[in-house]
Amino acid sequence: MVLLAAAGAAAYRWWPSDGESTALTVRYRTAEGPTVTDAAKPWLEVINTSGEAVDLADVTVRYHYTADDGTQFAANCVQTSLDCSKVTLHTAAARKAGPKADRYLQIGFTGEAGTLKPGGTTQAIGLQLYRVDHKKLDQSDDYSFDAEKTSYQESERVTAYLDGAQAWGEGPQGETAGSGERANAAAPAEAVRPPDGLLFDDFAYTGPDDPALAANGWEVRDGAGGPGVEDSWSAKGVTFPAGENGDGGQALRLEARTDGTAKGTVQSEFHTVRPVFHEGTFVARVYFTDEPVTGEDGDHASQSVFAISPDHKSEKYSELDFEYMANGGWGRYGPLLDTTSWRNSEEGDRVTEPHQLKLGGWHTLAMTAADGKVTYSVDGETLFTSGKKYLPREPMSINFSNWFIDLPFKGERSWEMKVDWVYLMSGQVVSADDAAKAAAGYAAAGTSHVNTLAGSD
């Protein structure tokens, strides 16, 4: 991303040159490294240089860039003392596209971000900006990028707006207008101020080694153990492609692939690091497959959404499962969806109900643990209810996995499962429809991750 040349470009200064204070000041640095990279990594700091307190919900900042090959870009927050859940991120087309900036990343703040007193600072906000197709990007022609700023310095090429009016920076191609409205005016109130007890994630990540995963409490399984083909769990099967609507959002994709041998098998699992679900509602928008993406059909592949105790030998062991098997498994014909509530895995103490359903495609899965029962539903239709004995007795992690029950034949093939978003509300019953509406609201507000669960700080 080459810096804007003086010739042929209109330059606008939006702060006084006579020493008078401005409302906002933006400092910027970039991570050291090559200009052609997997992700741009701008770090920003917003300072209140006015004489009055500033509500961060009225502040937006724009980082201007070019979309290589016109591809879709996405962004996530990696680190900030504010809490990444309070930072909103949007990518949008520039009003006046030019060779140095045809897109911008807009950074905003929820109502929970609070205020900046005069002289106050947000401190460092670490961001990642990347291509949704996960190809390398070239920063050398990005307007806001400056390879020489590897320590914090004021940056005129990152623009800032206060209540819709530009307060800092020089916009590319003469662009000076802000949003013209409060930063989150169009967003639903619940998206701006998320309730307590919520975990939401829209899976805006660069890959299985993205540092934002750990920051947001997720982990990719990569190691030994079962079920399925022993010791075949690998991060190699986890990616984050474009989401359900292909509109710039992303999804979690879990691949299970094999050549028919244990050594040539990869199974995938993605889960929360700590137990987060006990009582309340757990909803996910999931894509199941009825046939392999590549290779011959006939595998007994398990595509699973579940909550489980961290310790299989726990005296309060708890587990709640959705398990979809397009070709069946364990001697049963498919397509088959099992809904199961466990009390003791070692003794096989469980209640389960199978459903002969063909579920290839996108579906909203929900499980609620409340009022003395566990209820499982798909697309708002209740399929199974288990009683008080099988209520969770302790907090569980939430998990998504794609694995092989067995390997019935030789030959290369692969299966996929995707998750567009996950929504967990602790201690409350939420309908699948309301959870979907809330998820859409967070996505519209530019919020890809929220965690207001007790003990999440």
Stockholm file with secondary structure:
# STOCKHOLM 1.0

chainA/1-457         MVLLAAAGAAAYRWWPSDGESTALTVRYRTAEGPTVTDAAKPWLEVINTSGEAVDLADVTVRYHYTADDGTQFAANCVQTSLDCSKVTLHTAAARKAGPKADRYLQIGFTGEAGTLKPGGTTQAIGLQLYRVDHKKLDQSDDYSFDAEKTSYQESERVTAYLDGAQAWGEGPQGETAGSGERANAAAPAEAVRPPDGLLFDDFAYTGPDDPALAANGWEVRDGAGGPGVEDSWSAKGVTFPAGENGDGGQALRLEARTDGTAKGTVQSEFHTVRPVFHEGTFVARVYFTDEPVTGEDGDHASQSVFAISPDHKSEKYSELDFEYMANGGWGRYGPLLDTTSWRNSEEGDRVTEPHQLKLGGWHTLAMTAADGKVTYSVDGETLFTSGKKYLPREPMSINFSNWFIDLPFKGERSWEMKVDWVYLMSGQVVSADDAAKAAAGYAAAGTSHVNTLAGSD
#=GR chainA/1-457 SS CCCCCSTTCCCCCCSCSSSCCCSEEEEEEECSSCSEESSBCEEEEEEECSSSCEEGGGEEEEEEECCGGGCCEEEEEEEETTCGGGEEEEEEEEEEEETTEEEEEEEEECGGGCEECTTCBCCCEEEEEEETTCCCEEGGGCTTCCTTCCSCEECTTEEEEETTEEEESCCGGGCCCCCSSCTTTTSCHHHHSCCTTEEEECCCCSSTTCHHHHHTTEEECCSSCCSSSTTCBCGGGEECCBCTTCSSCBCEEEEEEESSSSTTCBBEEEEESSCCBSSEEEEEEEEECSSCSEECSCCCEEEEEEEECSCTTCTTCCEEEEEEETTCBTTBCSSEEEEEEEEETTTTEEEEEEECCCCCEEEEEEEEEETTEEEEEETTEEEEEECGGGSCCSCBEEEEEEEESCCCSCSCEEEEEEEEEEEEEETSCCCHHHHHHHHHHHHHTTCCEEECCTTCC
#=GC SS_cons         CCCCCSTTCCCCCCSCSSSCCCSEEEEEEECSSCSEESSBCEEEEEEECSSSCEEGGGEEEEEEECCGGGCCEEEEEEEETTCGGGEEEEEEEEEEEETTEEEEEEEEECGGGCEECTTCBCCCEEEEEEETTCCCEEGGGCTTCCTTCCSCEECTTEEEEETTEEEESCCGGGCCCCCSSCTTTTSCHHHHSCCTTEEEECCCCSSTTCHHHHHTTEEECCSSCCSSSTTCBCGGGEECCBCTTCSSCBCEEEEEEESSSSTTCBBEEEEESSCCBSSEEEEEEEEECSSCSEECSCCCEEEEEEEECSCTTCTTCCEEEEEEETTCBTTBCSSEEEEEEEEETTTTEEEEEEECCCCCEEEEEEEEEETTEEEEEETTEEEEEECGGGSCCSCBEEEEEEEESCCCSCSCEEEEEEEEEEEEEETSCCCHHHHHHHHHHHHHTTCCEEECCTTCC
//
